[in-house]
Amino acid sequence: MEALKYENFQYYTYDDYKEWEGSWELIDGVAYAMAPAPYPKHQKVVAHIWRELDKNLECSKKNCEVYISPIDWKVDESTVVQPDVALFCEKTSKQYFSKTPPLVVEVLSKATALKDVTTKMRLYEREGVEFYIIVEPNTELSDIFKLVDGEYRLMKKCTKEDSYKFVFSDKCSIEVDFSMVF
C-alpha cells in the first residue's frame, strides 16, 4: 500500500471560505463543515457562559468585548474559526476579527468534540490564546486551560459548584460562577 500523497489534498484560503454557503471553519487550509444546529442544551450553555463573561468583564481597555458564535476569527489566509464564545480586544470594521482573543470557550457537542479538544486546542495554543475553556454540557464540567510557557496547562476542572477568576496579562479580569452556566 502506498503512502498518502499530501499534495493531492485540496487546500483552501479565506477567499474560498467567503464564497461557501452554510457554516464552515477553515484550519490550516482544511475545510471543516459545521455540524447541524446543536442541541438546545448546548445553546443554553453557550448563552449562559456568554452572559457570565459579559456581565463580569472588568477591563481598563474599552475595546474588549465578549462575542458569541457565529463570529469569525481570521487567523491568517488559511485559517478562519468560529469559537462558541470569545473575548476579543479589538475594534474592527471588517467582517472578522484578526487579533488573538485572550479567552476562547468551546462547548462540546457530539459532532465537534474531537475537533475542539485536538485540532482547535492546538490552534488556540499555537496562536497564543491565554485561556481556553472546554465545556461539556452533559456532565456539567468545564476544563480551564491557561497558556504557560507556550503550552496549555489544566488549571482547574470546574463543576457547577465552582467559580474561577480569569486574570489577563492586559489588566482585564472576569470571574465566572459556573452555577450560572449549567
N, C-alpha and C positions, 0 to 999 in steps of 0.2 A: 504494500500500500504506500502510495506517495504522500509526502507531507503536503499540508495545505499551502497554496500559493497566495500569500497575503496581498500581493499586488493585484489579484483578481477581485478583491473585495471592493465594493462601492463605498467611497468616502464622500461626504457632503460638506458644504460650507453654510455659513449664515445666509448667503444669498439663496441657496436651495431651500433652506428652512423657512424663509419668509414666504415662499410660494406654496407650501404644503397646506392642505386642508386638514382639519381635525387637530388634535393635541399631540405634540411631539416634543421630544428633547433630543439634543444633539451633543454627544460626548466624544471628543477626540475624533470627530468626523463620522461617527457611527450613529445612525438614526434609531431612536427608541420610540415606538408608539406608546402613548399614554394609555392606561387602562380605561375601560368604560367608566362611567360615573361611579365613584366609590360608594360604599355602604353609608347609610345615614349616620351610623356611629362614628365613622371616620371623619365625616364632615363636621359633626358636632364637636369632636375633639379638636379639629383644626380651628374651628371658630372660637372655642373656649381658650385655647392656648394663645391665639392671636389677641383675644380680649385681655388676658392676663398680662401679656407682654406689653401691649399698647397702653394699658391703664397704669402700669408700674414703671414705665421707662422714665428714668431720670438722667438727663444728659445736658451738658453745657452746650453741645452742638445743636443748633436749631434744625439742622437738616437731617437728623436721624429719625427715621420713622419705621414702623413695623408694617409689613405688607403681607397679604395673603394671596395664594395662587388663584388664578394664573397671572404670574408676573415673570417676565424674562430677565434672567441674569446672563448677559453675553460675556462669557469669559474671554473668548477670542473668536476668530473667524470659523473655528471648527467645533466650538462648544457653547451651547446655549441650554440652560436648565431652568426649571420652574420649581423652586422649593415650595413646599406646602406653606411655610411661614418663614419670613426672613426680615432681619433688621438691616436696612440699607441706610448709609450715611452719605448720601449724595443727592443733589438736585439734578434732575435730568429732564430734557425736553424731548429726548428720544423715546422710542417705544420699548426701551430696555434699560437696565442698569448695567454699568460696566465695572464698577469698583467692587472689590471683595466685601461681602457683608460680614460684620463681626459675629453674627449669630444666624444659624440656619436650623430649622426644625423640619424633620420629615416624619409624618405619621404613617406607620406601616399599613399596607394592605396586601392581600394575598398576591395580587398581580405585580406589585412593585417592591416588595420587601427585600428580595435578593439584591436588586439593583441599588436600593437605598443603603444596605449595610456593607456593600462591597464597592461597586463602581463609583457611586456618588460619594461615599465616605472617603475613598482615596482621592477623588477630585477635590472635595472640600479641604481635605488635609493638605494636598499639594498647593492649593490656591491660598491657603492661609486663613481660612475661616476659624476664628478664635474659639467659638463654642459650636458644637454640633449636638443637637438633641434628637434622639431617636425615640419616638413614642410608639408603644404597642397598645392600641386601644382595647383589645380584648382582655389582656392580662392586667391592664391599667398600670403598666410600668413604663418608666422613662429613663433611658440611659443618657447621662450627661457626659460628653467628652470635651476636654479642653486641649487646645494645641499647646504642647510643651516641647520645646526644642525640635519643632518641625514634625512632631508625631502626636497623634491623639492618645490621650490617657483618660481612662474612665475615672471620672471624679466622684460620681455617685449614681446609684441605681435608685430612682425615686419611686415611691408608691404614692397613693393619694393622701397619705398622712404626712408627706414631706413638703418642705419648701426648699428653695435654693436661690441664693443671690448670685447673680452673674455680674462680675465687675470687669469692665473692658479697659483695655490699655488707653483708650482715648477719653477717660474720665466720665464714662457713662456706666450706669448700672440698671439692672432690672431684677426684682425679686418675684419669683413665681411660686404661688401656693398651688400645689398640684391637686389639692382637694377641689379647686375651682376648675380644673381641667377635665376631670373624669366625672 
